[in-house]
């Protein structure tokens, strides 16, 4: 039992080391890798080589699969080139299995030692993340040694020999067992290396080992299909096409396993080397033959898994790519794009509200409420997306950007609720009672609305660019809006003094609207202070002392 536990822990260490390498590489070079994949779609050989190279870097074909499926899901890549990238990824992972079986025992302690020193001393820098990659590589090499050490005593146990002796009959059963190995260990690489170790110890025959290798490749395709379950139909088609290619290769090669094993046994190399060599050659031949078939396979997958209309009309996030979470800079950029989309929806709500105030189409009320549901849905998606990011690995600059995004998303969500509340107030106090504003009062509300929309647009620009001068201009616009709102409130009271009937009838509504607009303006303009408080922003230090000057300037501009 202890020996089995040692073997399982060694396999788990291998999977963990692979995960560390993948996340480290994606955090340092994730943007470049995604750009490389997106630009390699024009020619199949280039896409094939790209998939192979990216997989060799991140030590996982599943990581490459996530990148490819996310590109297709977002409409940034066609299905056929993505399938070509996946074929290259299969060859890449096979080549890495060959490299990792070399005698690299001397390299493992060096990589772990220097990796830990770099990671702990400079954790938030690129050098620190490369140290993380070195740790992962060292753990992978160490795990392979532990797998061999743990499997050796197991091969001498009679019970284990009896168990594996049951795999000498049916090639289909052996292949399914290999697929199960890959799924349990969450790595076809671990399954192939364990198979090569068992074959070297004569616990299983070469024929069984070859069947297990073919099955392990099939298991990696099933894993990719499961991982793509959260994607839309376009993303899942990538995993489906890759799985069908692997299934076709499995069905074609299994009848030939027995003569292949008989021929390979006479080669003057060890059983372990034979298993690894077969793994590389099998994937290379299969993927080369499948490359011309990517376009027909893409058409078949489109027919097999067509796009389906959404069950409801609530807005869905367009830019929150889960595959980018391992690359904070890209994930934050995705969240920024989705937050700007929220801002556009709030602006549409404000424009529709003004039409309702002017007595426009009453159906616009339903549209405003639907848009508020969309804003709420996007806010929830952004919030959950940012919560999934590993904040402990964010640098100081990314941490500030993370906080800016979540703060603006919260403010926009509250703004949407406030606009919906203003709509209810207008419908209850004006539309339902057939009342109307005075011409002067309506002009004042329209003027405040125009200034409010302008401040929202400026706020989104400040959020996107982080420009200090624009942030100062937004802060002055906030003060100018306050002065305007105060002057309009006094003017309204003056109309009440002169007994203007329309102003008397809509007095409560008029004051409520300009008060709510003041709250909206504060929510929009808060991003200015986040930019001005940024210590990296030029001329931001000590800028608070100029607030009185800004207020004076706003008064002068307002006349």
ZIFENFEN-V123252 format. One record per pair of residues at least 24 apart in sequence whose ideal C-beta (glycine too) atoms are under 6 Angstrom apart, sorted by sequence separation. I is the first residue (numbers start at 0). J is the second residue. D is the distance in whole Angstrom. If there is no record, write none. Layout:
BEGIN
i	j	d
I	J	D
I	J	D
END
This chain:
BEGIN
i	j	d
191	215	5
63	88	4
190	215	4
220	245	4
110	136	5
111	137	4
344	370	5
487	513	6
110	137	3
381	408	5
60	88	4
187	215	5
217	245	5
216	245	5
344	373	6
484	513	5
36	66	6
107	137	5
344	374	5
378	408	5
450	480	6
24	56	5
60	92	4
187	219	4
217	249	5
24	57	5
107	140	4
341	374	6
484	517	5
46	80	5
50	84	4
54	88	4
107	141	5
173	207	5
177	211	4
181	215	4
378	412	4
21	57	4
40	76	6
47	83	5
51	87	4
55	91	5
174	210	5
178	214	4
182	218	5
213	249	5
341	377	5
21	58	6
46	83	4
50	87	3
54	91	3
103	140	5
173	210	3
177	214	3
181	218	3
248	285	4
20	58	4
21	59	5
37	75	6
46	84	5
50	88	4
54	92	5
173	211	6
177	215	4
181	219	5
51	90	5
163	202	5
174	213	5
175	214	6
178	217	5
213	252	6
40	80	4
43	83	5
47	87	4
51	91	4
55	95	6
104	144	6
163	203	5
167	207	6
170	210	5
174	214	4
178	218	4
182	222	6
480	520	5
17	58	5
21	62	5
166	207	5
374	415	4
17	59	5
99	143	6
337	381	5
371	415	5
443	487	4
244	289	5
150	196	5
154	200	4
210	256	6
209	256	5
334	381	6
477	524	4
154	202	4
371	419	5
147	196	5
206	256	6
206	257	6
209	260	6
334	385	6
473	524	5
474	527	5
206	260	4
473	527	4
205	260	5
367	422	5
407	462	6
240	296	5
470	527	4
330	388	6
364	422	6
205	264	6
313	372	6
314	373	4
240	300	5
470	530	4
239	300	5
319	380	6
470	531	5
314	376	6
437	499	6
440	502	6
313	376	5
314	377	6
324	387	6
236	300	4
316	380	4
324	388	6
437	501	4
462	526	5
319	384	5
437	502	5
451	516	5
458	523	4
461	526	5
465	530	5
208	274	5
212	278	5
327	393	6
338	404	6
345	411	5
352	418	6
454	520	6
461	527	6
209	277	6
236	304	5
444	512	6
451	519	6
455	523	5
458	526	5
331	400	5
338	407	6
342	411	6
345	414	5
356	425	6
436	505	5
440	509	5
447	516	5
451	520	6
454	523	5
461	530	6
467	536	5
327	397	5
334	404	5
338	408	5
341	411	5
345	415	6
348	418	5
352	422	6
355	425	6
434	504	5
467	537	6
199	270	5
434	505	6
198	270	4
199	271	4
232	304	5
478	550	5
232	306	5
475	549	5
479	553	4
474	549	6
478	553	4
482	557	5
195	271	4
198	274	5
475	553	5
479	557	5
195	274	4
429	508	6
194	274	6
195	275	6
428	508	4
170	253	5
170	256	6
191	278	5
424	511	6
96	188	5
421	515	5
96	191	5
353	448	5
27	125	5
417	515	6
27	128	5
26	128	5
417	519	6
349	452	6
23	128	5
414	519	6
23	131	4
24	132	6
414	522	5
23	132	4
346	455	6
20	132	5
410	522	4
19	134	6
20	135	4
19	135	3
20	136	6
342	459	5
16	135	5
407	526	6
339	459	6
16	138	3
16	139	4
12	138	6
16	142	6
403	529	5
13	142	4
12	142	4
9	142	5
9	145	4
9	146	5
9	149	5
6	149	4
5	149	4
2	152	5
2	153	5
81	237	5
85	241	4
72	230	5
78	236	6
82	240	5
64	223	4
68	227	5
72	231	5
72	233	5
68	230	5
71	233	5
72	234	3
71	234	5
68	234	4
71	237	5
68	237	5
67	237	5
14	185	5
14	186	5
10	184	5
100	275	5
13	189	5
97	275	5
10	189	5
97	279	6
93	278	5
93	279	5
93	282	4
90	282	5
89	282	5
90	283	6
90	286	5
89	286	5
86	286	4
86	289	6
86	290	6
83	293	5
82	293	4
79	293	5
82	296	6
79	294	5
79	297	4
78	297	4
43	290	6
69	320	5
69	322	4
66	322	6
65	322	4
123	394	4
29	326	3
30	329	6
25	325	4
26	326	6
29	329	6
25	326	5
22	325	5
END
